[in-house]
Amino acid sequence: MARPAYLSRHPFDRVLAIVVALVAFGAVWFRYTTFRSALYDLGVFEQTVWKMAHGHGATSSLTSWNAFADHLSPVLLVFVPLYRLAATPVWFFAAQGLALGVAVLCVRPLAEAAGLRGRADATNALVLLAAANAAIWNAAVFDFHPTTLAVPVLLVGCTAALHHRHRDMWIVFAALIFLRDDLALAAAALALVGWTADSRTGRRMRLALVGAGFAWVIAGAQLGEALGSSRHFAVRYGYLGTSMTDAVLHPIHAAVGAVQHLFVGDNFLLIASSLIAFALLPVLRPSWLALAGFVALPNLLANDPNLHSYGFHYGAPVAPFLILAAAGALTRVDFERARRWAFAAVPIAASCLVVLGPPASRALSKPTVSAADARAAMALVRPGDVVSSSERIGTHLANRVTLLPYPYPFVDSPPKFPLDPEVLSTSRAKQDTVDVVVTANPRSAKGKSLLQRVLSAEGAADFEMTKVGDLLVFIRAPR
């Protein structure tokens, strides 16, 4: 059997891929340079890679646990030598833009493998649907995340599965777990694509792939616990049991709890948004749509509204399965109907990109600090300083051994998500380790109240305040 093509050579796809790659890179770079990037996750990735590049281990001071404990992402090691050349997140952004450009090239081969060969209008529309998908673009502009890099890998995996290329499926599996451990669930889902059309021997190989996927997820969780991270299980899935093992040992209790948490309003909104972005086409191929649901299940079951949001990066590994289901749906209707549906789907996807994508999440337009003021404030910080910084400035100060999220360690404040007690400590000893505090000059009553609490902290008297435009810089005296 001839080896299938996994990347399109169609001129339309090539031009679109270049546009997508450049726009994705430019958008996230704009977000970073205008000080809109989030301290979590970009700051954690940046600090971790910088520390590894300079021999300081892989534990981020923003979380106080090893980065490979939260999620095992060996791909971060690729960026270590690059950070030795130049410590800049441009490496992350370039890799992500390239991945999304390549993803566009992966759609046509997948569509042809699904049965759309010779139906150019429908295939062209599907390529546009994928290129304009709001979930993928939300992931593209949400700074950087290894799961976003998985989009082209998963599309290749779907094509390989439809062609019954078992060796290529194992290569895809290796690539996915190289990106992040829990992507092994997506690899397990890939093994079921084209299952019924495979031989008995092929199904055995697929079954082995499913087993390997689940085994790797469990191994990743155990490694996380060994390295000191709870993996947020108690907070996000504690209703299932005290641990993943406890949930497995009490299946009835876990199943009841899962059903109760699955059918909630924001999940329905997330599912509806995901389907409407593809003009409801995946509904016509329910078996492949179910695979998308399986990959999304950990997010749907989490007791955390952020994981139910369409505005972050969580939809990236789900989107390839929705593209697969949409391609399969177009093969189930006659040529003329598929053509009409495909043409109607393109404006729907474009509308969803505006209504559900970056314009709606304001990832590129949220109010932020003045870039000039921020650079002037950062000029007062020395490379070796221990810094406590607020959200928007922190990502630009991550290339150091110790960076703490403001207002820690001076006052206690509810974190956005679980952090290690070491990060949350407000002891005087912890305060004495800080050299500089950088934060925006608050305008809201809540922010002003928080600042007053910081100024009232026992260790705050050791700092001198400098106002730089809309920013406040507290420097320990004398320096």
Secondary structure, DSSP 8 states (H G I E B T S, - for coil): ------S---HHHHHHHHHHHHHHHHHHHHHHHTT---IIIIIHHHHHHHHHHTTS-SEETTTTEEHHHHS--TTHHHHHHHHHH---THHHHHHHHHHHHHHHHHHHHHHIIIIITT-HHHHHHHHHHHHT-HHHHHHHHSS--HHHHHHHHHHHHHHHHHTT-HHHHHHHHHHHHHH-GGGHHHHHHHTTTT-TTS-HHHHHHHHHHHHHHHHHHHHHHHHHHHTT--TTHHHHHGGG-SSHHHHHHSHHHHHHHHHHHHS-HHHHHHHHHHHHTTTTGGGGSHHHHHHHHHHHHHHHH-S-GGGG-SSSSTTTTTHHHHHHHHHHHHTTS-HHHHHHHHHHHHHHHHHHHHHTSHHHHTTTTS----HHHHHHHHTTS-TT--EEE-HHHHGGG-SSS-EEETTTTTS----SS---HHHH---HHHHTT--EEEEE---SHHHHHHHHHHHTSGGGGGEEEEEETTEEEEEES--
